[in-house]
């Protein structure tokens, strides 16, 4: 008489193997894994395992979970790609704005130099005064 593979003691091991399964799950792979992990001489068959409702149900649940995880990983990859694209765009925008800011700083220093050369008595603190309504109109025209 062949050795009984699924017992009260081994059923928890079989379920633990299923619950920890990663990657593709097929009955063939599961049977080979059980045989290897339990150190059996003969390969466990799918038919043997299908006799046990809890194993069949857990197998189907785990397979569905792994399928769902795989599809969410694919959408996760798309999300990561989208965020990488946004990061690259923002890095480029920061680089461009930084260069623009540097150009404005150079222009400001150049204007200050011109003021010092051509108007030595000019009060630099007057540069900070806000424009009056009249001056704003003249600036636009």
HELIX and SHEET records of a PDB file:
HELIX    1   1 UNK A    8  UNK A   19  1                                  12    
HELIX    2   2 UNK A   27  UNK A   38  1                                  12    
HELIX    3   3 UNK A   46  UNK A   50  1                                   5    
HELIX    4   4 UNK A   53  UNK A  118  1                                  66    
HELIX    5   5 UNK A  124  UNK A  128  5                                   5    
HELIX    6   6 UNK A  133  UNK A  140  1                                   8    
END                                                                             
